[in-house]
Structures are given as C-alpha cells and as structure tokens.
Amino acid sequence: MTENDFVPKGSTSLPMDGKVRYKAPSNIALVKYWGKKENQIPANPSISFTLDACATTTALSYKRSEKLLDSFSLELFFEGKLKEDFKPKIITFFERIEKYVPFLKEYHWKIETSNSFPHSSGIASSASGMAALALCLLSVEKSGNPEMSEDYFNQKASFLARLGSGSACRSIEGDLIQWGHTPGIPGSTNLFGVTYPFEVHQNFKNYHDTILLVHKGQKTVSSTVGHELMYGHLYAEKRFEQAHQNLEKLKKIFGSGDLDAFIEIVESEALTLHAMMMTSLPYFILMKPNTLEIINRIWSFRLATKTPICFTLDAGANVHVLYPESHKAKCIQFIQDELVAYCENGHYICDRIGKGAQRLVVDQQ
Ligand code: DP6
C-alpha cells in the first residue's frame, strides 16, 4: 500500500451535518519509537500493548458551510471548557491530513474532548487524543461511503492518527500493535499500525500495567524535540538496528511465553530510550530520583520473590509497572506496600492491555 491509497477516489455525498463520538485508548510501547523521518515515518519499528483504562473520548459535531472556506473552521472544548491553546496542534494536524480528508474546509467542526486520566498526570494524551479525532473524521467519510471495509477503516484511521502523533497510530486496535516496516513481520508498514500477526502465548493475555505517577508536571523536553535530537545522534544507527533485533527476539518470546526473556527486552528498551536522551546534544534527563527508587525496588522484589514483574518508561518520569494476570494479587500488594510512596500524592492508575477504540453512541458518557 502507499499513501495514495488513502486519498478518497470519486465523489461521495457527505451529510449536511452530524455528530460522532469515539473513545480511543492510550498505549505503552515495549519496543520504542524514538527518531523519525519526514512525514511521521518512524526511524525504527515499534510494538505496544494497547491500554484500556487510560483513554480519550472525543465527540465531533459538524455542519456543512455554505461555501468552501479558505481556512479550517473549528472550535475545541477540553473537559467542557473552550481551549484556544490546543487549536494550533489540531490545525497542524488538519493541514497534514487535508490531502486524505479533502472535505475539512467544507465544514464547521466542533471538537469536544476529555481524558479518563487527569490532564496534569504526566500521561501523554496525544496518542489517545489523535486516535479518537482521526476515528471521528474518518467516520464522517465513511458515512458518504458505507461500503468502506473494516480493514481499510482501521488502516486509514491509524494512518491519519500517525500524522497527528506517531504513537497514536498504535491506539486504534488492540491488543498488541506493531508499527513500522521490519522484514520478520508480514504486513508491517511505516504507514500505519497493524495487529501483531502471530500467535501470542497465554502469559501475555490480560497483562497488567500499573502506572505510577512520579511527576505530574510538564516535561522539560517534548517528545517531538526528543525525536529531532536523534538526527545526527552518535548512536542512532545502532539503536535503530537494535529495535529490529528486539522485535525479532520478541517474536519468539510471544510464542513461547518466556517471561524472563520478555522482561529483559522491555527493561532494556526503556533504559535505551532514556540513554538516547542522555547522550543526545543537547542532553537531557526525564527520569526523577523516584523513578530510580522504583526501578531498584522492582529489581530487589523480583530477585527476592522470583515474581515476573518489570518496568517500562515513556518519555517522562512516570513508571509503567508490567506484570501478568497470574501474579496480579502479589504485584498489587507490592506496589501498594513499597512503590506508592514514591508517587506524587500517592497517585497511580491501574490499567491493563485492551482491545482498542470504540465508537460510542453520541450521548453516552
Ligand atoms: C517515548 O508519538 O509522542 O512514547 O510523533 O512527535 O507525536 P510524535 O511523538 P510521540 O513519541 C512517542 C515516544 C515514546 C515511545 C513510543 O511510544 O513508542
């Protein structure tokens, strides 16, 4: 497939007005996307667990304008309040996708969005937010083209979401999503996320992710800036190679259910991501002292109890604690007894692997 497959062909009759609503989850990468080429093409492939509890719900209302507008007409509400400062990001997104959603200037758009997690939790809402908006827009196109297949719908939704934020392309479907071309995964592409095509061992079903909110403030360096710092980075090429190798290793692990091998890859990926930040120029550190305290506690607990619990990190200080369903009770007890003390105001979110985005009836909460 190429980008051109996502340019609508022929004329369709689109509705005069309407409203649509989607809930899209966040995701947590096991092999990390860090570094990109032009047009949101990833420098290396990545794979993630789709989450369940952390999600964005977006309602999109639209009304056809009497004439073609010369700029985008949109209003944006976040958690019920008009949010002018979120608009530039949406306008950039609309500019990037206009070729594939050619009716954007034919409508007035009202976007009402909210997150299931607190805005100032340090959890990025760009993945779930862009995925929910892409799904809403595509469902407007689908209403003029009801024959659109489910596969094409999911691919194009992921493709559009990617143009808003790379990791958002992994937030359309569940439960294990791969993005970026790599020879060992048939169907893998840089254009959109695909569901992992091989059998996955029972050990990885219903996997848990408890997100420890170590630092809820704004990050000092955004992901977008971090990605840019991979241009000309001394270790970039080796890192990109390593991501392909780790995906290849994970293929065996997902088949065999080998949790020790899984832990080794996942933790190494998290630390490599942060090592790339620390070795870029300018260098930066997003971990906080409590991030390291938590990592050390997890390592001691794992060694002492042989529990297959591990951590991963996003581009921030919060820690995602991953563990299988079969060890849930023991892990939650450990988190409460030993880790919650390192969270800002004791806050954490219990999440787990999920099935992907859902269309909601318009007035459903
Ligand atoms: C560390 O998808 O937020 O979470 O494409 O610039 O929007 P943009 O970046 P973004 O980067 C996510 C980086 C990461 C790793 C990952 O999710 O794979």
Residues whose N, C-alpha, C, O or C-beta is under 5 A from the ligand:
A	BS01	DP6	A29 V31 K32 Y33 S46 G164 S165 G166 S167 A168 S223 T224 D314 A315
